[in-house]
Amino acid sequence: MRQVVLDTETTGLEPAKGHRIIEIGAVELVDRRLTGRRLHHYLNPDRKVDEGAFQVHGLSDEFLADKPRFADIVEEFIEFVAGAELIIHNAPFDVGFINHELALLQPAPEGVPGTIEAVCTVFDTLAWARTLHPGQKNSLDALCKRYEVDNSHRELHGALLDAEILARLYLAMSGGQASLVLAGEEGGDAATVTPGRLEIRRLPVDRPRLRVIRASEEEQQAHERYLDALSGHSGRCLWRDRH
């Protein structure tokens, strides 16, 4: 499976009012692994950045004045995302802006679609998070805290930085841990998970037996809702297949 995790920054909130994309960032996942391929551009929007938007991302009119326009990078962008599943947090916002930019291309270069959905599928992690955690905060920052994804270096919003953070968050939310520590003490035993392989260093024989705490009925129901959400994204749930 090839996926592209994407984010944008804009001059304001509504493309219908003439707002434009000023930064686009994307990173590639293949079979749930970051490949190191990325796409990143700052863009000249040919209009002023709203003050409220500037407070969010810090991209000024002066900084953007000499940057390429969306039309200059659209073919590179389409080539990068074509055939992939786009993973976006609050996808309607970014997709709306991308499609607005595509609609402004007159004439559109050969091979450039009228909408991004013509060449990609789109998965909204915000909508998914709301099914997993109903009634809770599901912003990128809130989810990073919940899933212990480090975003301490994020002071302002940035398209590439947020795409990289979202990629790690998506892997954590969908069960993509690289390793699982079984013992809390330094030098303790651990299970290391790699594709198709599980290595376990045995616990010391004199270690106290761990107490088993059974899940409550409410916890079991919450777990089933989580598995339902996973099944809704991929069409199947490996946990249920194996149990």
Stockholm file with secondary structure:
# STOCKHOLM 1.0

chainA/1-243         MRQVVLDTETTGLEPAKGHRIIEIGAVELVDRRLTGRRLHHYLNPDRKVDEGAFQVHGLSDEFLADKPRFADIVEEFIEFVAGAELIIHNAPFDVGFINHELALLQPAPEGVPGTIEAVCTVFDTLAWARTLHPGQKNSLDALCKRYEVDNSHRELHGALLDAEILARLYLAMSGGQASLVLAGEEGGDAATVTPGRLEIRRLPVDRPRLRVIRASEEEQQAHERYLDALSGHSGRCLWRDRH
#=GR chainA/1-243 SS CEEEEEEEEESSSCGGGTCCEEEEEEEEEETTEEEEEEEEEECCCSSCCCHHHHHHHCCCHHHHTTSCCHHHHHHHHHHHHTTSEEEETTHHHHHHHHHHHHHHCSSCCTTCCSSGGGTCEEEEHHHHHHHHSTTSCCSHHHHHHHTTCCCTTCSSCCHHHHHHHHHHHHHHHTTCCSEEECCCSTTCCEEEEETTEEEECCCCTTSCCCCCCCCCHHHHHHHHHHHHHHHHHHSCCHHHHHC
#=GC SS_cons         CEEEEEEEEESSSCGGGTCCEEEEEEEEEETTEEEEEEEEEECCCSSCCCHHHHHHHCCCHHHHTTSCCHHHHHHHHHHHHTTSEEEETTHHHHHHHHHHHHHHCSSCCTTCCSSGGGTCEEEEHHHHHHHHSTTSCCSHHHHHHHTTCCCTTCSSCCHHHHHHHHHHHHHHHTTCCSEEECCCSTTCCEEEEETTEEEECCCCTTSCCCCCCCCCHHHHHHHHHHHHHHHHHHSCCHHHHHC
//
